[in-house]
Amino acid sequence: MELGFIGLGTMGVPMVLNLLKAGHRVKVWNRSSAPLDELARAGAQPVDSPALAAQAEVLISMLGDDVAIRSVFIDGKGLDGLAAGSVHVNMSTVSVALAKEFAALHAERDVAYVSAPVLGRVDVAAAGNLNILASGPAQALARVQPLFDVLGRKTWPFGECAELACVAKLSANLMIAAAIESMAQASTLASGYGISRATFIEMITSTLFPVPVYQGYGQLMINKHFEPAGFKLSLGLKDIRLALEAGEVAQVPLPFASVLKDNLLDGMAHGQGDQDWASLSEVSARRAGSR
């Protein structure tokens, strides 16, 4: 299949490599040129503008936030490259409002718009084991499913409205952040009485919470292995803000999300924005004077 791919960050690069290995032809564009050489050596075709990348049967985008997406597709005229009958798969985690707006903008051009944010960090993307949350026109979803089969282990459909996959992803990230924060606070309480953080986290992730989220983030907390980030604290703050925004629109109170937002802001104020959001544990420890 003739593909375009925009957004070659830590997730985008392994995704493109997997598409190339599966035999697809991929044109790539990125706001910075650093990843282009690696992908060109693997067989991708670098292009000079978002509009050129968009000239494909299916365009995939993997950008950081609403601002970046608007910059590329509106200011950078990426939308102008999309031909009638093509599909744009946005795998970024974006706001409900942007998903609705972009679905309408694409419909005006007779382009199908699919929301497909993912669950999984960089190593999961490299292994092609992402969980893909997808919503959009049924015909477009069927058309891009072979690509999802390359990139992920399972596709979770959430209907035809573009914003629904976004809501599912924001809800999932709210739960991840809550798990990180609860483990941070609990292990800080234990350490306040002389129990080592490592001992407590190893116990809790082997008994009551023997699940990947607690085990994976627990190890990052124990080792204080926050860089390079699998998922930056700044992006976590962005997603919690988007969850709060979605809750306000639907009149769904999210009181713990407000706590998370303030704690993430604390981390940002102390220079943790580029660290993994597991470094929320440092916020809790710093407040207790036990960092």
Stockholm file with secondary structure:
# STOCKHOLM 1.0

chainA/1-291         MELGFIGLGTMGVPMVLNLLKAGHRVKVWNRSSAPLDELARAGAQPVDSPALAAQAEVLISMLGDDVAIRSVFIDGKGLDGLAAGSVHVNMSTVSVALAKEFAALHAERDVAYVSAPVLGRVDVAAAGNLNILASGPAQALARVQPLFDVLGRKTWPFGECAELACVAKLSANLMIAAAIESMAQASTLASGYGISRATFIEMITSTLFPVPVYQGYGQLMINKHFEPAGFKLSLGLKDIRLALEAGEVAQVPLPFASVLKDNLLDGMAHGQGDQDWASLSEVSARRAGSR
#=GR chainA/1-291 SS CEEEEECCSTTHHHHHHHHHHTTCEEEEECSSSTTHHHHHHHTCEECSSHHHHHCSSEEEECCSSHHHHHIIIIITCGGGGCCTTCEEEECSCCCHHHHHHHHHHHHHTTCEEEECCEECCHHHHHTTCEEEEEBSCHHHHHHHHHHHHHHEEEEEECCSCTHHHHHHHHHHHHHHHHHHHHHHHHHHHHHHTTCCHHHHHHHHTTTTCCSHHHHHHHHHHHHTCCSSCSSBHHHHHHHHHHHHHHHHHHTCCCHHHHHHHHHHHHHHHTTCTTSBGGGHHHHHHHHTTCC
#=GC SS_cons         CEEEEECCSTTHHHHHHHHHHTTCEEEEECSSSTTHHHHHHHTCEECSSHHHHHCSSEEEECCSSHHHHHIIIIITCGGGGCCTTCEEEECSCCCHHHHHHHHHHHHHTTCEEEECCEECCHHHHHTTCEEEEEBSCHHHHHHHHHHHHHHEEEEEECCSCTHHHHHHHHHHHHHHHHHHHHHHHHHHHHHHTTCCHHHHHHHHTTTTCCSHHHHHHHHHHHHTCCSSCSSBHHHHHHHHHHHHHHHHHHTCCCHHHHHHHHHHHHHHHTTCTTSBGGGHHHHHHHHTTCC
//
